[in-house]
Each structure stands twice: as C-alpha cells, then as structure tokens.
C-alpha cells in the first residue's frame, strides 16, 4: 500500500486512443485524479465515469485531470467512452503493472468466492507528483464529488 505525502509511482500507459500517457506529463501544471475501477460498461463503473464526466469542467477549473484505469483494452475504453459520451481519459493497463504498483490488484470475495481483481481506488496526486490523498475500496456513487471537494481543499 502507498502512503500520503510520498512521491506517486510514475507510470507510462496507453490511453483509449493508443497515445502514451505519463504521470510526468502533468508535473508542474496539473493535479491528477487517478482512479482505478474493475471493468468498463458495468453498473458501478458506469456511474462513477458518468459522475466524473458531469464534473469535468469543475475539475478543469482547479487544474485537475481525471484519469481512469482498468485492465480493459484501448478498444474497450473507446467503446465505453462512445456509448456514454464520457469526458475522461482511460488508461489500458492490460498487463496489470500499474494496478500492482498502486496496490489495487487484491483478493476480493463475492458470494463466498475469492478471486483477484481491481479494488476500486483513487489517488489524488498534486502538481509536484506527491500523493495527497489515497482511497482504497471506494463507493462509486458520489465519489467524483468527494474527489472534487478534496481538490478544492488543496
């Protein structure tokens, strides 16, 4: 698990458009809300992505960019964006490397069955690439507003 007030692990991954995105791209000019979610176009993930999209202009006003991460492919992310008109970039962590580095790939239990999966988690990274807030096991509904409130308090 990561800790607040330490340097966020760097990353380099492709987004929905097969464009390489790096944490260092934002250093000095943007706060980053890096949120991990289990799967494109599923109920909770859709609620969360739609709510981040609804607040996209508010995040932009406070120099913040929202980036979603799952193990889905670029093509899956593109279809997800197109289906719901999303205004969030999504990274395709198909290898799971980013999930491992951020500690979100964990054992989960559903209906008595244990399996590995992405624990819905969000990391608020400031313009200096420091971890300001870490939230593991978040609830999708209302989470975007919680994150906007946290950015506004920085």
C-alpha positions as CSV (number, residue, x, y, z in Angstrom):
1,X,0.0,0.0,0.0
2,X,1.1,3.5,-0.7
3,X,1.2,6.4,1.8
4,X,0.2,10.0,1.7
5,X,2.9,12.6,1.3
6,X,5.2,10.4,-0.7
7,X,6.1,10.7,-4.4
8,X,3.4,8.9,-6.5
9,X,4.8,6.0,-8.5
10,X,5.4,7.1,-12.1
11,X,3.5,5.5,-14.9
12,X,3.5,5.2,-18.6
13,X,0.5,3.6,-20.3
14,X,-1.6,4.0,-23.4
15,X,-5.0,5.7,-23.3
16,X,-8.1,4.9,-25.3
17,X,-6.5,6.4,-28.4
18,X,-3.3,4.4,-28.1
19,X,-1.5,7.5,-27.0
20,X,1.2,7.1,-24.3
21,X,0.3,9.0,-21.1
22,X,2.9,9.5,-18.4
23,X,2.5,11.0,-14.9
24,X,5.4,13.2,-15.7
25,X,3.3,14.8,-18.5
26,X,1.3,16.6,-15.7
27,X,4.1,17.6,-13.4
28,X,4.1,21.3,-12.6
29,X,0.8,22.1,-14.3
30,X,-2.0,19.7,-13.3
31,X,-3.3,17.8,-10.3
32,X,-4.1,14.2,-11.2
33,X,-7.1,12.2,-10.0
34,X,-6.0,8.6,-10.9
35,X,-8.9,6.3,-10.3
36,X,-8.9,2.5,-10.7
37,X,-12.1,0.6,-11.5
38,X,-12.9,-3.0,-12.2
39,X,-14.4,-3.1,-15.7
40,X,-15.7,-0.9,-18.5
41,X,-19.5,-0.7,-19.0
42,X,-20.5,-2.3,-15.7
43,X,-23.1,-0.7,-13.4
44,X,-20.8,0.8,-10.7
45,X,-18.1,1.7,-13.1
46,X,-20.5,3.5,-15.4
47,X,-22.0,5.5,-12.5
48,X,-18.5,6.6,-11.5
49,X,-17.4,7.5,-15.0
50,X,-20.6,9.4,-15.7
51,X,-20.2,11.4,-12.5
52,X,-16.6,12.3,-13.2
53,X,-17.8,13.4,-16.7
54,X,-20.5,15.6,-15.2
55,X,-17.9,17.4,-13.1
56,X,-15.2,17.5,-15.9
57,X,-15.4,21.3,-16.2
58,X,-15.2,21.8,-12.4
59,X,-12.1,19.7,-12.3
60,X,-10.6,21.7,-15.2
61,X,-11.2,24.9,-13.2
62,X,-8.9,23.7,-10.4
63,X,-6.2,22.4,-12.8
64,X,-7.1,18.8,-12.3
65,X,-7.2,16.0,-14.8
66,X,-9.2,12.8,-14.2
67,X,-7.7,9.5,-15.5
68,X,-9.5,6.2,-15.1
69,X,-7.5,2.9,-15.1
70,X,-8.6,-0.7,-15.6
71,X,-7.2,-3.8,-17.3
72,X,-9.6,-3.3,-20.3
73,X,-8.1,-2.7,-23.8
74,X,-8.0,0.6,-25.6
75,X,-10.8,-0.6,-27.8
76,X,-13.0,-1.4,-24.8
77,X,-12.3,2.0,-23.4
78,X,-13.1,3.7,-26.7
79,X,-16.5,1.9,-26.8
80,X,-17.2,2.8,-23.2
81,X,-16.5,6.5,-24.0
82,X,-18.6,6.4,-27.1
83,X,-21.5,4.7,-25.5
84,X,-21.9,7.2,-22.7
85,X,-20.2,10.3,-24.1
86,X,-17.5,10.2,-21.4
87,X,-15.1,13.1,-20.9
88,X,-12.4,11.2,-19.0
89,X,-9.2,9.6,-20.3
90,X,-8.8,5.9,-19.6
91,X,-5.5,4.0,-19.4
92,X,-5.4,0.4,-20.6
93,X,-3.4,-1.4,-18.0
94,X,-3.7,-4.8,-19.8
95,X,-0.5,-6.1,-18.2
96,X,-1.7,-5.2,-14.7
97,X,1.6,-3.4,-14.0
98,X,0.0,-0.1,-12.9
99,X,-2.6,-1.9,-10.8
100,X,0.3,-3.8,-9.0
101,X,2.4,-0.6,-8.4
102,X,-0.6,1.2,-6.9
103,X,-1.7,-1.8,-4.8
104,X,-5.2,-2.1,-6.2
105,X,-4.9,-5.7,-7.5
106,X,-6.1,-7.5,-4.5
107,X,-8.0,-10.6,-3.4
108,X,-11.8,-9.9,-3.4
109,X,-14.6,-12.0,-2.2
110,X,-18.1,-12.1,-3.8
111,X,-20.8,-14.7,-2.8
112,X,-18.2,-16.7,-0.9
113,X,-15.9,-17.0,-3.9
114,X,-12.4,-15.4,-3.6
115,X,-10.6,-14.1,-6.7
116,X,-8.1,-11.4,-7.6
117,X,-9.4,-8.2,-9.0
118,X,-9.2,-4.4,-9.0
119,X,-10.3,-2.8,-5.8
120,X,-12.0,0.5,-6.7
121,X,-9.4,3.0,-5.5
122,X,-8.5,6.6,-6.2
123,X,-5.2,8.6,-5.8
124,X,-5.1,12.4,-5.7
125,X,-1.7,13.5,-7.0
126,X,-0.6,17.1,-6.8
127,X,1.3,19.1,-9.3
128,X,4.6,18.1,-7.7
129,X,3.7,14.4,-8.2
130,X,3.1,13.9,-4.4
131,X,0.3,11.6,-3.1
132,X,-2.2,14.0,-1.4
133,X,-5.0,11.5,-0.8
134,X,-5.3,7.7,-1.1
135,X,-8.7,6.0,-1.0
136,X,-8.9,2.2,-1.3
137,X,-12.3,0.4,-1.6
138,X,-14.4,3.5,-2.6
139,X,-18.1,3.5,-3.4
140,X,-18.7,4.5,-7.0
141,X,-21.8,6.7,-6.4
142,X,-20.8,10.2,-5.2
143,X,-17.1,9.5,-5.4
144,X,-16.4,12.1,-8.1
145,X,-17.9,14.9,-6.0
146,X,-15.8,13.7,-3.0
147,X,-12.7,14.0,-5.1
148,X,-13.6,17.4,-6.4
149,X,-14.2,18.5,-2.8
150,X,-10.7,17.2,-1.9
151,X,-9.0,19.0,-4.8
152,X,-10.8,22.2,-3.8
153,X,-9.3,22.0,-0.3
154,X,-5.8,21.7,-1.5
